[in-house]
Amino acid sequence: IVIIGANFAGIACAMKLSSQYAVTVIDSSATFEFLPNIHELLSGVKSAERLRLPRDRIFNRLGHQFIQDTVSSIDPAGGTVEIASGERFDFDACVVAVGGVNNTFGLPGVDKFTQPFKSVDDCASIKNHLDKLAATGNGMSLVIVGGGLEGVEALGEILRAYHHRPGLEIHLIEGEASLLPGSAAALGSEIQRKVQPYPVTFHLGDRVKSVTKTRVRLASGKSLKTDLTLWTGGAAPSPLLYESGLSTGPTQWAAVESSLRSQFFDNVFVIGDAAELP
């Protein structure tokens, strides 16, 4: 059994498989990261080392093999997985738990001029930028793109640590009409009420058109000054899904049956965020 991806879904799967199976777990990172708390790095409530655990320690205890490398291809018909080093692993069953990748929607400047919000390193980098801006003694103009859970968490932690800073200005942009799309509208309204005492401006029902180092331009025509732009615009499917025939297009998640078995290959299961549930 080959498991690709060793975050929550991949680890949970490996924990259910006894050492009687020949299990190989592959992930590009040496450490598991407790992502539900990464936003607290922005305020210093958490530190990077407290949110990481060595993956080899986890899988050695389970009696499984861990390989730190990037999977370059999956061949379901041939029953093989190839990694970046060129090594191949045969499988009777493959479990794909690759999650998603940062969704920039192909907008100009997003890759170059925004800070993603997907990992411990991402949030530690944001914290470093915030501290440098605060140390100048000048104003801080911050833009958060995305009013979902990540964006709201980022907003809360920035206010927790820097609300007293003179000249602080925060803009939060959400394409839908309310914060936390998909949740009760009253929840978004309550968040807005809570932050009324602070220098926060919400741009709801508006979308980013382009980003430069110092400006975020919106579809409405507004141009926002920015010293630091955080991108919490959601996730897109990993290219590995489409390249391996597990999805019907590059923007589609992997279609699975109710058992999480791929709709296209009997020997592949897709679990976690990568799976498009029936």
C-alpha positions as CSV (number, residue, x, y, z in Angstrom):
1,I,0.0,0.0,0.0
2,V,1.4,3.4,-1.0
3,I,0.0,6.5,0.8
4,I,0.7,9.8,-0.9
5,G,0.5,12.7,1.5
6,A,1.1,12.6,5.3
7,N,-1.2,15.3,6.7
8,F,-4.3,14.5,8.7
9,A,-6.0,12.2,6.2
10,G,-2.8,10.3,5.2
11,I,-1.7,9.8,8.9
12,A,-5.2,8.8,9.9
13,C,-5.2,6.2,7.2
14,A,-1.8,4.9,8.1
15,M,-2.8,4.5,11.7
16,K,-5.6,2.2,10.7
17,L,-3.2,-0.1,8.8
18,S,-1.4,-2.7,10.8
19,S,2.3,-3.5,10.3
20,Q,1.2,-6.7,8.6
21,Y,0.7,-4.6,5.5
22,A,3.7,-3.3,3.6
23,V,2.9,0.4,3.9
24,T,5.0,3.2,2.3
25,V,4.1,6.8,3.1
26,I,5.5,9.5,0.8
27,D,5.5,13.3,1.5
28,S,7.8,16.1,0.4
29,S,8.2,17.5,3.9
30,A,10.0,15.8,6.8
31,T,7.5,17.2,9.4
32,F,3.8,17.0,10.0
33,E,2.3,20.4,10.7
34,F,-0.7,21.1,13.0
35,L,-2.4,23.4,10.5
36,P,-5.5,24.4,12.7
37,N,-3.2,26.6,14.8
38,I,-0.9,28.1,12.2
39,H,-2.8,31.4,12.3
40,E,-1.5,31.9,15.9
41,L,2.0,32.2,14.6
42,L,1.0,35.7,13.4
43,S,0.5,36.9,17.0
44,G,3.3,34.9,18.6
45,V,0.9,32.8,20.7
46,K,2.4,29.7,19.0
47,S,5.9,29.1,17.8
48,A,6.9,27.0,14.7
49,E,8.5,24.2,16.7
50,R,5.4,23.7,18.7
51,L,3.4,23.0,15.6
52,R,5.7,20.4,14.0
53,L,6.3,16.7,14.5
54,P,8.9,14.6,12.6
55,R,7.0,12.3,10.3
56,D,9.6,9.5,10.4
57,R,8.9,9.2,14.2
58,I,5.2,8.8,13.5
59,F,5.5,6.1,10.9
60,N,8.4,4.2,12.6
61,R,6.1,3.7,15.6
62,L,3.4,2.3,13.3
63,G,5.9,0.0,11.6
64,H,5.6,1.7,8.2
65,Q,8.2,3.1,5.8
66,F,8.4,6.9,5.3
67,I,9.9,8.4,2.2
68,Q,10.6,12.2,2.0
69,D,10.2,13.1,-1.6
70,T,7.8,14.5,-4.1
71,V,5.5,12.2,-6.1
72,S,5.9,13.0,-9.8
73,S,3.4,10.5,-11.2
74,I,0.9,7.8,-10.4
75,D,0.3,5.0,-12.9
76,P,-2.9,3.3,-11.6
77,A,-3.0,0.8,-14.5
78,G,0.6,-0.3,-13.9
79,G,0.3,-0.1,-10.1
80,T,3.3,2.2,-9.7
81,V,4.2,5.5,-8.1
82,E,7.3,7.4,-9.2
83,I,9.0,10.1,-7.1
84,A,11.2,13.0,-8.1
85,S,14.4,11.0,-7.5
86,G,13.3,8.5,-10.2
87,E,12.6,5.7,-7.8
88,R,9.4,3.7,-8.3
89,F,7.2,2.0,-5.8
90,D,4.8,-0.8,-6.8
91,F,1.4,-1.0,-5.1
92,D,-1.7,-3.2,-4.8
93,A,-3.6,-0.2,-3.4
94,C,-2.7,3.5,-3.5
95,V,-4.2,6.1,-1.2
96,V,-4.0,9.7,-2.5
97,A,-4.1,12.3,0.3
98,V,-2.5,15.3,-1.4
99,G,-4.9,18.0,-0.1
100,G,-4.9,21.1,-2.3
101,V,-2.6,23.8,-3.6
102,N,-2.8,27.6,-3.2
103,N,-5.5,29.0,-5.5
104,T,-4.3,32.2,-7.1
105,F,-6.9,32.2,-9.9
106,G,-4.2,33.2,-12.3
107,L,-4.5,36.8,-11.3
108,P,-1.6,39.2,-12.1
109,G,0.9,39.7,-9.3
110,V,-0.6,37.2,-6.8
111,D,2.3,34.7,-7.0
112,K,5.0,37.4,-6.8
113,F,3.5,40.0,-4.4
114,T,1.3,38.2,-1.9
115,Q,2.1,36.0,1.1
116,P,0.3,32.6,1.1
117,F,-1.3,31.2,4.2
118,K,-1.0,27.4,3.9
119,S,1.9,26.3,6.1
120,V,4.0,26.9,9.2
121,D,6.7,28.5,7.0
122,D,4.1,30.8,5.4
123,C,2.7,32.1,8.6
124,A,6.2,32.4,10.2
125,S,7.2,34.5,7.2
126,I,4.1,36.7,7.6
127,K,5.0,37.2,11.3
128,N,8.5,38.2,10.3
129,H,7.1,40.8,7.9
130,L,4.7,42.2,10.4
131,D,7.4,42.6,13.0
132,K,9.7,44.4,10.5
133,L,6.9,46.8,9.6
134,A,6.1,47.4,13.3
135,A,9.7,48.1,14.0
136,T,9.8,51.0,11.6
137,G,7.4,53.1,13.7
138,N,5.5,54.0,10.6
139,G,1.9,53.1,9.7
140,M,1.1,49.6,8.6
141,S,-1.3,49.1,5.7
142,L,-2.3,45.5,5.4
143,V,-4.6,43.7,3.0
144,I,-6.1,40.3,3.6
145,V,-7.6,38.7,0.5
146,G,-10.3,36.1,1.4
147,G,-13.0,36.4,4.1
148,G,-13.2,32.7,4.8
149,L,-11.9,30.9,7.9
150,E,-8.2,31.6,7.1
151,G,-8.8,35.3,6.4
152,V,-10.8,35.8,9.6
153,E,-8.3,33.9,11.7
154,A,-5.5,36.1,10.2
155,L,-7.4,39.2,11.0
156,G,-8.0,38.2,14.6
157,E,-4.4,37.4,15.2
158,I,-3.1,40.6,13.6
159,L,-5.5,42.6,15.8
160,R,-4.5,40.6,18.9
161,A,-0.8,41.5,18.4
162,Y,-0.9,44.9,16.7
163,H,-4.2,46.6,17.4
164,H,-2.5,49.3,19.5
165,R,-0.1,50.2,16.7
166,P,-0.6,53.8,15.6
167,G,-1.3,54.1,11.8
168,L,-2.5,50.5,11.5
169,E,-4.9,50.0,8.6
170,I,-6.4,46.7,7.6
171,H,-8.5,45.9,4.5
172,L,-10.2,42.5,4.1
173,I,-11.6,41.6,0.7
174,E,-14.2,38.9,0.2
175,G,-15.9,38.2,-3.2
176,E,-19.1,37.0,-1.6
177,A,-21.6,39.3,0.1
178,S,-20.7,38.2,3.6
179,L,-17.8,36.9,5.7
180,L,-17.4,33.1,6.1
181,P,-19.3,32.2,3.0
182,G,-21.4,29.1,3.5
183,S,-21.9,29.9,7.2
184,A,-24.8,31.6,8.9
185,A,-24.9,35.3,7.8
186,A,-25.3,36.3,11.4
187,L,-21.8,34.9,12.2
188,G,-20.2,37.2,9.6
189,S,-22.1,40.2,10.9
190,E,-21.0,39.4,14.5
191,I,-17.4,39.4,13.4
192,Q,-17.8,42.8,11.8
193,R,-19.4,44.1,15.0
194,K,-16.6,42.8,17.1
195,V,-13.9,44.6,15.1
196,Q,-15.7,48.0,14.8
197,P,-13.4,49.6,17.4
198,Y,-10.4,48.8,15.2
199,P,-9.1,50.2,11.9
200,V,-10.6,47.5,9.7
201,T,-12.4,48.0,6.4
202,F,-14.3,45.2,4.8
203,H,-14.8,45.0,1.0
204,L,-17.5,42.5,0.6
205,G,-18.9,41.5,-2.8
206,D,-15.7,42.8,-4.5
207,R,-12.8,40.9,-6.0
208,V,-9.1,41.4,-6.6
209,K,-8.2,42.3,-10.2
210,S,-4.4,42.6,-9.8
211,V,-1.7,43.0,-7.1
212,T,1.6,44.9,-7.1
213,K,4.1,45.4,-4.3
214,T,2.3,48.5,-3.0
215,R,-1.2,48.3,-4.4
216,V,-4.2,45.9,-4.6
217,R,-6.6,46.8,-7.3
218,L,-10.2,45.6,-7.1
219,A,-12.8,44.9,-9.7
220,S,-14.9,47.8,-8.4
221,G,-12.1,50.2,-9.4
222,K,-10.8,50.8,-5.9
223,S,-7.0,50.8,-5.4
224,L,-5.8,49.9,-1.9
225,K,-2.3,50.8,-0.5
226,T,-0.5,47.9,0.9
227,D,2.7,47.2,2.8
228,L,1.9,43.5,3.1
229,T,-0.8,41.4,1.3
230,L,-2.0,38.1,2.7
231,W,-3.6,35.6,0.2
232,T,-6.2,33.3,1.8
233,G,-8.1,32.8,-1.4
234,G,-8.7,29.1,-0.9
235,A,-7.4,25.9,-2.4
236,A,-7.2,24.4,-5.9
237,P,-6.7,20.7,-6.9
238,S,-3.2,19.4,-7.0
239,P,-2.1,18.9,-10.7
240,L,-1.2,15.3,-9.8
241,L,-4.9,14.4,-9.7
242,Y,-5.6,15.3,-13.4
243,E,-2.2,14.1,-14.6
244,S,-2.8,10.7,-13.1
245,G,-6.3,10.4,-14.5
246,L,-8.1,10.8,-11.1
247,S,-10.1,13.8,-12.2
248,T,-11.8,15.0,-15.4
249,G,-10.0,18.4,-15.6
250,P,-7.2,20.4,-14.1
251,T,-9.7,22.4,-12.0
252,Q,-11.6,19.4,-10.8
253,W,-11.1,17.4,-7.6
254,A,-10.9,13.6,-7.7
255,A,-14.3,11.9,-8.1
256,V,-14.8,9.1,-5.6
257,E,-17.4,6.6,-4.6
258,S,-19.0,6.5,-1.2
259,S,-16.1,4.2,0.0
260,L,-13.6,6.9,-1.2
261,R,-12.5,4.6,-4.0
262,S,-11.7,6.4,-7.3
263,Q,-14.5,6.3,-9.8
264,F,-11.9,5.5,-12.5
265,F,-9.5,3.0,-10.9
266,D,-10.4,0.2,-8.5
267,N,-6.9,0.2,-6.9
268,V,-6.8,3.9,-5.9
269,F,-8.6,5.7,-3.1
270,V,-8.6,9.4,-2.6
271,I,-9.1,10.8,0.8
272,G,-9.2,14.2,2.6
273,D,-9.6,17.5,0.8
274,A,-8.5,16.1,-2.6
275,A,-11.7,14.0,-2.8
276,E,-14.9,15.2,-4.5
277,L,-17.4,13.3,-2.4
278,P,-20.7,12.0,-4.0
